[in-house]
Amino acid sequence: MSKRNDFVNNLKDLSEIDLHSRVKEDSLRLKKLEFAHAISPLESPVNIRMLRKDIARLKTELTKRKIEKPETAKT
């Protein structure tokens, strides 16, 4: 689980632009993996699940920043 915690901690250091580009890259990678899995089964389909969760973590961080931004502007 420490790898996941490291991943989440590293997200806080990235800018919003980096997060958006990372989401695009990972989404493209996910599509390629799913396509490859449809043609012939992957050795480890767990990679697809892990990648989906990583994309969700990225999007969650973006949403959290979007919510926090207006609060900072009010202060």
Residue frames relative to the residue before (quaternion, step in Angstrom):
aa qw qx qy qz dx dy dz
M 1.0000 0.0000 0.0000 0.0000 0.00 0.00 0.00
S 0.5481 0.6331 -0.4117 0.3596 3.60 1.12 -0.37
K 0.5866 0.5659 -0.3801 0.4373 3.60 1.10 -0.55
R 0.6515 0.5046 -0.3122 0.4727 3.58 0.98 -0.82
N 0.6498 0.5039 -0.3242 0.4676 3.59 0.96 -0.81
D 0.6256 0.5222 -0.3341 0.4736 3.58 1.03 -0.74
F 0.6303 0.5410 -0.3260 0.4514 3.56 1.00 -0.86
V 0.6785 0.4849 -0.2862 0.4718 3.57 0.87 -0.97
N 0.6559 0.5050 -0.3156 0.4638 3.60 0.95 -0.80
N 0.6512 0.5126 -0.3140 0.4632 3.59 1.04 -0.73
L 0.5756 0.5925 -0.3780 0.4180 3.59 1.13 -0.54
K 0.6363 0.5529 -0.3301 0.4248 3.56 1.03 -0.75
D 0.6644 0.5077 -0.2974 0.4608 3.59 1.19 -0.53
L 0.6213 0.5680 -0.3384 0.4206 3.59 1.20 -0.44
S 0.4604 -0.6485 0.5236 0.3054 3.55 -1.18 0.56
E 0.6728 -0.4926 0.3549 0.4227 3.56 -1.28 0.24
I 0.6241 0.5387 -0.3377 0.4541 3.57 1.03 -0.75
D 0.6506 0.5065 -0.3088 0.4742 3.57 0.99 -0.84
L 0.6424 0.5205 -0.3259 0.4585 3.57 0.99 -0.79
H 0.6504 0.5108 -0.3185 0.4633 3.59 0.95 -0.86
S 0.6715 0.4813 -0.3085 0.4715 3.59 0.89 -0.86
R 0.6312 0.5335 -0.3299 0.4562 3.58 1.04 -0.72
V 0.6241 0.5270 -0.3328 0.4711 3.59 1.04 -0.78
K 0.6584 0.5102 -0.3089 0.4591 3.59 0.92 -0.89
E 0.6675 0.5042 -0.3009 0.4580 3.57 0.90 -0.94
D 0.6949 0.4720 -0.2813 0.4639 3.57 0.86 -0.95
S 0.6181 0.5352 -0.3483 0.4585 3.60 1.06 -0.67
L 0.6419 0.5101 -0.3140 0.4788 3.56 1.02 -0.81
R 0.6432 0.5161 -0.3138 0.4706 3.57 0.98 -0.85
L 0.6393 0.5277 -0.3197 0.4589 3.58 1.02 -0.82
K 0.6452 0.5166 -0.3242 0.4601 3.59 0.93 -0.86
K 0.6596 0.5039 -0.3107 0.4632 3.57 0.96 -0.87
L 0.6532 0.5095 -0.3144 0.4636 3.59 0.97 -0.82
E 0.6625 0.5011 -0.3090 0.4631 3.58 0.93 -0.88
F 0.6394 0.5162 -0.3235 0.4690 3.58 1.03 -0.77
A 0.6566 0.4986 -0.3055 0.4763 3.57 0.95 -0.89
H 0.6529 0.5143 -0.3113 0.4608 3.57 1.03 -0.75
A 0.6351 0.5261 -0.3311 0.4586 3.58 1.09 -0.64
I 0.6639 0.5003 -0.3022 0.4665 3.57 1.06 -0.74
S 0.7640 -0.1282 0.1025 0.6239 3.54 0.85 -0.99
P 0.5567 -0.6517 0.3933 0.3328 3.59 -0.81 0.98
L 0.4417 -0.6841 0.5202 0.2575 3.53 -1.03 0.85
E 0.5888 -0.5626 0.4361 0.3828 3.54 -1.22 0.47
S 0.8078 0.1043 -0.0224 0.5797 3.55 0.98 -0.87
P 0.1549 -0.8198 0.5455 0.0799 3.60 0.00 1.23
V 0.4522 0.6784 -0.4493 0.3651 3.58 1.29 -0.08
N 0.5617 0.6113 -0.3835 0.4045 3.59 1.14 -0.57
I 0.6197 0.5385 -0.3406 0.4582 3.57 1.05 -0.74
R 0.6678 0.5028 -0.2965 0.4618 3.56 0.90 -0.93
M 0.6620 0.5060 -0.3057 0.4607 3.58 0.93 -0.88
L 0.6529 0.5135 -0.3124 0.4608 3.58 1.00 -0.81
R 0.6234 0.5311 -0.3320 0.4680 3.59 1.04 -0.78
K 0.6665 0.4954 -0.3006 0.4691 3.57 0.97 -0.85
D 0.6272 0.5294 -0.3381 0.4605 3.59 1.03 -0.72
I 0.6348 0.5149 -0.3237 0.4767 3.57 1.01 -0.83
A 0.6448 0.5126 -0.3211 0.4673 3.59 0.98 -0.81
R 0.6385 0.5171 -0.3302 0.4646 3.60 1.00 -0.74
L 0.6368 0.5227 -0.3227 0.4660 3.57 1.00 -0.81
K 0.6849 0.4794 -0.2858 0.4684 3.56 0.88 -0.94
T 0.6149 0.5429 -0.3413 0.4590 3.59 1.08 -0.68
E 0.6490 0.5078 -0.3105 0.4739 3.57 0.98 -0.84
L 0.6382 0.5170 -0.3253 0.4686 3.61 1.00 -0.78
T 0.6606 0.5031 -0.3008 0.4691 3.57 0.95 -0.89
K 0.6416 0.5266 -0.3218 0.4554 3.56 0.97 -0.85
R 0.6611 0.4961 -0.3044 0.4734 3.58 0.99 -0.80
K 0.6352 0.5315 -0.3296 0.4532 3.57 1.04 -0.78
I 0.6603 0.4978 -0.3006 0.4752 3.58 1.04 -0.77
E 0.6842 0.4943 -0.2814 0.4565 3.59 0.97 -0.84
K 0.5856 0.6257 -0.3685 0.3603 3.59 1.05 -0.70
P 0.6909 0.4525 -0.3203 0.4640 3.69 0.73 -0.82
E 0.6073 0.5536 -0.3595 0.4422 3.62 1.06 -0.64
T 0.6520 0.5067 -0.3111 0.4706 3.56 1.02 -0.79
A 0.6420 0.5355 -0.3213 0.4447 3.61 1.03 -0.76
K 0.6435 0.5378 -0.3239 0.4378 3.60 1.07 -0.69
T 0.6667 0.5406 -0.2965 0.4188 3.55 1.06 -0.74
